[in-house]
Amino acid sequence: MNSLFAKILLWFWFALAITVVGSAFISALNVNENDSDERAPVARLVRFELEEAAGAYETGGRPALQSFLDTLHRVYDARGVLTDENGRDLLTNEDRSDLIRHVRRRVLYQVFRTGDSTVARASDDGRYWFFFIVPRAHVGSWFLQPEHVFVMAAAIGLCYWLALYLTGPVRILQKAVERFGRGDLSARAGSVRRDELGQLARTFDRMADRIETLLAAERRLLLDISHELRSPLARLGVAIELGRSGDDTDTTLNRIQKESDRLNSLVGQLLQVTRAEGDAASLRRDPVRLDQLVELLVEESAIEAAAHGCSLRCQGSEPVTIAGDPELLRRAVENVLRNAIRYSPPDTTVEIRLSRSGALAVVEVRDHGPGVPEDALPRIFDPFYRVESDRNRRSGGIGLGLSIARRAVELHRGTIRAANANPGLRIELEFPVA
C-alpha cells in the first residue's frame, strides 16, 4: 500500500469502526454489568425484578414465581433465577451457588469474557439473590442498531472526501515537481489554499521561480562571458601575429599588455561577483566611517576624472558609521563613482552627496551624461548588461561594476536604485546606520 490517499482513508475508516463498536461495547458494559451503581439503569431494573420475583414467591409460591420468570423471558429474551442466601434455586431447588461465586469474582472489562452476561442483586435483608442472565449473542444487538450502519456510511463518505481533500494538493504538487524535474521550468503548483499544504505549494512555486531566474541568468552570464572573452582573445591573437611578422615590437607588446589587462580585470570582477554571491553569514560586520570612505574615494578618483575631462564635487561630510565589510563597501561606492566618471561629458561635474535620513545613510552620485532609457533602468544592475546595443568599447566598461555594487549593498541589508536626473543619471545607495 504505497498510496497516501489509501493509507489516510483506511486509517479514518479503522478509527471510525473502533469508535462505533467501542462505544457500543462500553454502553453494553455500563448498562449490563454495572450492577454496583444504584443509578445505573440495569441496577434499577434488576432491583425491581428482585422485588417482584420475591413478592411473587412469597405470595403465590413457585407457580407465581414461574409465571413471573416466564413473563421476564418473553419480554427481555433473558432468564431470571431467584435463589436463597445460600444459592439454592427457589423454583427448581437446584444448587446455583456457582452464580453467587461467579458474580463475586467480577473482573475488569467483563464484556470480553465468554459465556452469557449475568447481572446479580441481593435483597436488602440478605434472604434472596436474583440473577438476570442475558445470552451473549443478544448483548450487542441491544446497542448496535441498524441506524448505526447509516451513520457509519455517512461517516465513511466524509472520510473519503477528507482524504481526497488532504491528498489532492499533494498529487498536484507531485505532478508539478515531476514536470519541473523533466526540464519544464514553467511548471507550478498554483495552489490558493491557505493551510500548510497551500503554503508548501507556494514555497515550491517561489523556489521554482528562483531556480528559473537563476538558470536564465546563468545562461545569459555564460553567453556574455563568452562574448567578452572572445574579443580580447581575438585581439591578442592578432597582436601576436603582428609581433611575429612586424618590426614595431613595442607597439605590439603594448597592445598585448592592454588586452591582458582587460582580461585580468574581467576575471577579477567575475571573482568579486562570485565572492559577493557566497555565504552572506560570513560577511564582516566592522564599524566603518562612511563619510571618511566617501572622501577617500573622491580623492583617489580625482585623477581619473581629470583624465576624462570632468571634475568631482563632494557635498556633506557628516560623520556616519555603518557596520559591514570595508572592502565590499569600498567596491560598491567606487564602482558607482567610476561609472559616473566614465559617462560624464567633458567640462561637467560629478556630484557626490552623503546625507542621513533617519536610520539610513544615503550616498548619492549624479553625473551629467546622457542618462539611461527608462525601460533599461531596472536592468543596469544586471551582470554584463550595457545600454549600448552594439556593445562598443568607447566607455571602457564590461558591465560588472554596478552589478557588484548592487550585491554589495544588498549584503549589507541596504538598497540601491537609479533614476534619470535630466540630464544625467542619479544613483542612490542606502545603508542602515550602525
N, C-alpha and C positions, 0 to 999 in steps of 0.2 A: 504494500500500500504506500505508494510514493506521492499521492496527490494530497496536498494540504487541504483542499476542499473536502475530500472524503474523510480525512482524519478529523477535521473540525465537526463535520456533520455527525459522524459516528460517536464522537465524544459527547456531543449535545444529546443525541438520542439515548445513549447509555446513561447519562446523568438524569435525563428525564424519566427513564424507566426505573432507575434506582429510587428517584424521588417519589414517584407514584406508588410503586409497590411497597417501598419502605413506609410511606405514610399509612397505607392500608394495614400493614402488619403492626405498626405502632398503635393505630387505632384499635386493632383487634387485641393487642396486648393490654392496652389500657382498659378496654371495655370488658373483655372476657376474663382477664387474670387478676385485675386489681380489686380483689375482694376485701383487702385490708383497709381500703379507703371508704369510709361511710358515705362520702359524697359521690362516689363513682356510681354510674347507672347500674352496673351489674351487681354491686353490693346491695343496692336498694331492692333490685329485682329478687335476688336470692333471699334477702331478709323477708321480703313479702311472701315468697314461696315457702320458706321455712315456717312462717306463722300459719299460712293456710294449710300446709301439709300436717303440721302438729295439731291444729284445730280440728281438721277432718278426722285424724286418727283418734283424738280424744273423744270426739262426739259420735262418730259413726264407725269406729273401728277400722279393720282392714278393708271392708268394701268401700267405705268413703275415701280412704287413702288411695285405693286402687283407681277409683273414679277420678280423683284429682290428678293423679300421675298420668292417667290416660289423656286427660284434657291437656296437660302440660306437653305431652309428647305430640299431640295433634297440633297444637298451636305453634310450638317452638321447634318441632322436629328434634327434640333433645330428650334425654332420660333424666328422671329425678329419683333420688334414693334418700329415704328417711331412715336413720338409724338411731339407736340409743347412744348413751355416752360411751359405751364400750365398742361400738361399731357393729352391733347386731341389727340386720335389716329387719325393720318392723313389719314389712309386707311379706317377705319370703322366709324370714327367720335365718337367713344366711349370715355368716361372719364376714362383714365388709370392713374389718379393722384396717385392711390394706389401704382403703381410701383415706382413712384418717392419717396413716403414716405417709401416704403419698402427698397429701396437701400440706403436711408439716415439713416436708423436705423441699420446700419451694427454693428454686434456684433462679438466678438472674436470667432473663431472656428465655422464659419457658416456652415462648412461642416457637422456638426452634426444636423442641423435643418431639419425639414421635408419639403416636397414640392420640386418644381423644383428649379434648381440653376439659378439665374439671375445675369447677369453682365450688368451694365449700363454705358453709356457715354454721356456726354452733349457736344454740339458743342461749339467751342471757342466763338462764338458770343451770345450763350445762347438761340438761336431760336429753337433748336431741342434737343430731347432726343432720344437715341436709346437703346433698351433693347434686349439683347441676352439671350434667355431663353432656357436652356438645361434640358430635363427631368432627374429627379434624377436617374432613372434606368440606364441611359446611361453614367453617370459620371464615375462610377467605371470601366466600360468596356473600357474606353479610356486609362486607366493607368494600369489596371491589365490584362495583356495579357496571352495567353496560354503558352508563353515561361516562365512566372513566375512559372508555375507548374513544369516544368522540373528543373528549378533552385532549387525550394523547395524540389523536390525529391532527387536531388544530395546532398543538404544540410542535409536532413534527414538521408541519408546514412552515411554522415560524422559524424553527431551527434551520430548515433548508434555506429560507430566504436570508437569514442572518449569516449563514456560512457563505452563501453566494455574495452577500454584501461585503463580507470581510475579505474574501479571496479574489473578487473581481478586479480591484485595483492592482493586486499583486500580479495577476495574469497580464494585465495591460502593461505594467512596468516591465515584466519579463520579456514581452514581445518587443518593447522599445529598446531594452538592453541588447536583445539579440540582433535587432536591426543595426543598432549603433556599433555592435561588435563586428558586424559584417562589412562595415565601412560606410553605412548611411549616416553621415554626421547630422542630418536634419531630423533624425528620429527623436521624438519627445513623448513623454507620458501625457502631458496636458491635463493633469488632474485638477479639479476645482474643489475637491473635498477639503474640509478644514481640520480633519483629525490627523493622527500620526501617519497614517498611510498616505494622505494627501501631502503632508509635509515631506515624507520620503520621496514621493514622486516629484515634487517641486525641487527638492535638493538634487535629484538626478538631472532634471532639466537645466538647473543652473550649472551643474558640473558639465553637462554636455555642451552648453553654450560656451563655457570657458574653454573646454578642450577644442571645440570647433574654432574659436577665435585664436587660440594658441597655435593650432596646426596651420591655419591660414596665415598667421603672422610668420610662422616658421618657414612656410613655402615662399612667402614674399621675401623674407630675410635671406634665404638661400639664393633666390634669383638676384636680389640686389647685391649680395656679396660677390656672386659670380660675375655680375656686370662690373662692379667696382674693381675687382681684381684683374679682370681681363684687360682693361685699358692700360694700366701701368705696366702689366707684364708684357703686353704687346709693344709698348714704347721701349721697355727695357731690351726686348729682342732687337728692335730696330737700332737702338743706340749701340748695342754690342756689335751688330753687323757693320755699322758705320765706323766703329772704332777699329774693326779689323781691316777695313778697306781704305780708310781715310788717314789723313795726316794730322788733323786737328784733334789730338788726343785729349787735351784739356777740356774742350767743349763737350766731347763725348762723355768723358768721365763726370763732368758736372751734370749732364743730363741723367746719366745713370744714378748719380747721387741723389738728384731731385726725385726721381721715381722711386728709389729705395726709401727715401724719407717718407714719401707718400704712403707706400706700403706699410712702413713701420708705424706711421700714425694711424692707419686704418686698423692694423692688428691691435695696437694699443687701446684704441677706443672700443673695439669689439670686446677686449678683455674687461674694460671698465663696465660695459653694459652687462656682461656675464657676471661680474663680481657684484654689481648692484642688484641683479636679479637673484642673488644667492640667499643664504639664510639671513632673514631680517632679524632673527633673535640675537645674532652675534654682532649686531651693529653697536658701535661705541656710543656712549652717552656722556661725553665730556662737556663741561661748560665752555661755550665758545662765544667770544665777544663779536657779535655780528657786525657792529659798526667798525671795529678795527679791521675785520676781514675785508669788508667792502672797500675801505680806504686803501688798504694794501693792494687789492686787485686793481683799483683805479690807477694807482701809482705805477704798477707794473705794466698795465696795458696802455699807458700813455704813448710809449714808443711805437707800438703797433698802430695806434690811432693816428699818430703823426705820419706814419708811412702811408696810410690810406687818405691822408689829406683832411682828416676830421679831428675834432677835439673832444675831450671828456669834461663833464661838469658834474660834480657830486654835491648833492644837497642833503642836509640833515645828518648830523653826526651824534645824535642822542645815544648814550650808552644803552645797548640792548644785548642781553645774554640769552642764548638758547642752548639746549642740550642736544648733542649729536656728534657725528664723526667729522672732525675738522677737514679732512681731505675730501670727503664726499660733498660737504657744504661748499668748499672752495671750488670744486669742479662744477657744481650747479650754478653758482653765481658767475664764475669765469666763462663758462660756455655761453650763457645768455649774453654776457657783456661782449664777448668776441663775435657772436652772431650779429649783434647790433653794429659793431665796428665794421664788419665785413660788408654789410649792406648800406652803410651810410654814404651818401654822396659827398664829394669834396666840399670843403668850406661849410660843413654843418657840424652840429654839436650833438653828442650822445649824452642824454641826461640820465643821471643815476640818483635815485631818491630813496632814502631809508627813513621809515616812519614806524610808529607804533599805533596799532588800533586795538585797544582793549588788551586781550591776552595774545594778540598776534603781532609779530614783527613782519613788516611788509617791505620788500625790496622791489623797486620799480625801475625798469630800464626801458628808455624810449629812444628810438632813432628817428631820423627824418628821411628815411628811404622811401622806396615805392610801396611799402606795405605788402599785404598778402590778400589775395582774393577771399571773400567771405566764406565761400564753400571749402576753402583749403585750410581755414583756421583750425578746425578740430584735428587736422592730421599733421600739423607741422611738428608735433612732438613724437611722431612715429619714427622708428629707426629707418634711416636711408631715404626718408621722404624729402623731396625737394620740389619747390613750387615750379621751377623751370621744367617745361615738358621735354626739352631736348637734353636735360641733364648736363648742361655745359659746365665748364670748369672756371668760368670767369670769377665766380665768388671764391673759389678755392676750397669749398666745403664738401663734405661727403654725406651730410645728413644724419650725423650721430650726436652732435653737440646738444641739441635740445632734447633728444631722447634721453641722454644721460642725465641732463638737468631735471627732467620730469621724474625719473625714477629716484634720483637722489632726494628730491623734495618729498615724494610720497613715502620713502622710507623713514623720513623724519616727521611723518604724520602731518605734512603740510600740503598745500595746493599750489599749482602753477596754472596760469591762464594767459591767453594772448588776445589782443584786440587791436584793431586798426585805430591809429591816432589821427589820421588825416591831416598832415602827411605822416608817414612813418608807421612803425609798429611798436606797441607798448606791451611788455611782458611783466607780469607781477608774480612774485614769489612770496608766499606767506608761510611763516613758521610759528609754531607755538612757542611762546616765551617761557623760559625756564622759571 
